Amino acid sequence: MENNNVPKHLYFYSVGLSYKKADAEVRGQFSLDAVAKTRLLEQAKNEGIESLIVTSTCNRTEIYGFAEHPFQLIKLICDNSNGSVDSFQKVGFVYKNQEAINHMFRVGTGLDSQILGDFEIISQIKTSFSHSKSMGLTNAFTERLVNAVIQASKRIKTETEISSGATSVSFASVQYILKNVDDISNKNILLFGTGKIGRNTCENLVKHTKNEHITLINRTKDKAEKLAGKLNLIVKDYSELHLELQKADVVVVATGAQNPTVDKAILNLKKPLLILDLSIPKNVNENVEELEGVTLIHMDYLSQLTDETLENRKLHIPAAEAIIEEVKEEFTTWMKGRKFAPTINALKEKLNAIKMSELDFQSRKITDFNEEQAEIISNRIIQKITTHFANHLKDDDTMVDESIEWIEKVFKIKAS
């Protein structure tokens, strides 16, 4: 059944927050786990949202979707996380229409990543789109846009060297350990959490430290055993976490828990301990720093570490941006044509109806009226008029939605 309360013209928005303005603690408040994402999509569907994609990673929480006003989307994030509207207003962003499209291209191609050229986010966007599609919350626009961003991402990976060299949060954490821990190959390293960042960190640890004293702990033990089997490492039960913490010289925490799992209460240290927290929300309580000998490093600090690899990557930004512009232009051409074509067709029908009425009137009023000649002239005039409107709507500076609304209002037409 048609809902006449739904506004006629919606706008495409990107709303959210990222590492650029929100620190790890604030990002943690707005973090959405799998259950929260599903709940958010269900709420969006119940509230009549037509199309929506939601992503939440350690660096950002964002929504891309259609709404009459961006607050509809901001509210969805706040309702399903621990973040507040007041907090969002301080650190969040809102992009509309073309700016929102531009933002998705930069995010999906690694240009907006905390570490330049990190393409992890594109797989998140793919997964998020599939999730939304399974719930009937996508349309032709979002599908075409996501496919265009994926295309740009693939081309940038293959045609530029913006992702060359090993640079990521997991790699940066290992580099930090190598620079700050003496005799690392003989130290006890404990990795708590075997998600994507945890797995990548573990592989880098094995590769670069030559350490045979790495222990894995995960809430789900079989996941840790699967990773340990590949790398020939030790696995301990989650119940033994407090014991293993006492033995460790270096602890890497990379869990997906929503609350801190390590704090000073479970540490009974007899030697210095370096803790790297690669989790969002933070999984190590800052009170551990109250203990003598404990050094706590969070991923936001690691992400600031730049090296020669990152500097080299910056040289390839112009080439990446040129690819984005090329793919984006194709998408924009498709989008504008799809958006205004029904209005131009409806305008042509309206003008033809006016023409037929006028020709009928004149043929009865004028003796020897040449209807065939009048038809030819009228058709040429209609063609020129509709071409003028089409060219206006194609112009990059045109606010297409507003112009379509104006044309439909003036000519009293409704595009199908």
Buried (B, 14 or more C-beta within 10 A) or exposed (E): EEEEEEEEEBBBBBBBBBBEEBEBEBBBBBBBBEEBBBBBBEBBBEEEBBBBBBBBBBBBBBBBBBBBEBBBBBBBBBEBBBBEEEBBEEBBBBBBBBEBBBBBBBBBBBBBBBBBBBBBBBEBBBEBBEBBBEBEBBBEBBBBBBBBBBBBBBBBBEEBBBBEEBBBBBBBBBBBBEEEBEEBEEBBBBBBBBBBBBBBBBBBBBEBBEBEBBBBBBBEBEBBBBBBEEBEBBBBEEEEBEEBBBEBBBBBBBBBBBEBBBBBEBBEBEEEBBBBBBBBBBBBBBBBEEEEEBBBBBBBBBBEBBEEBBEBBEEBBEBBBEBBEEBBEEBBEBBBEEBBEBBBBBBBEBBEEEBEEEBEEEEEEEEEEEEEEBEEEBEEEBEEEBEEBBEBBBEEEBEBBEBBBEBBEEBEBEBE
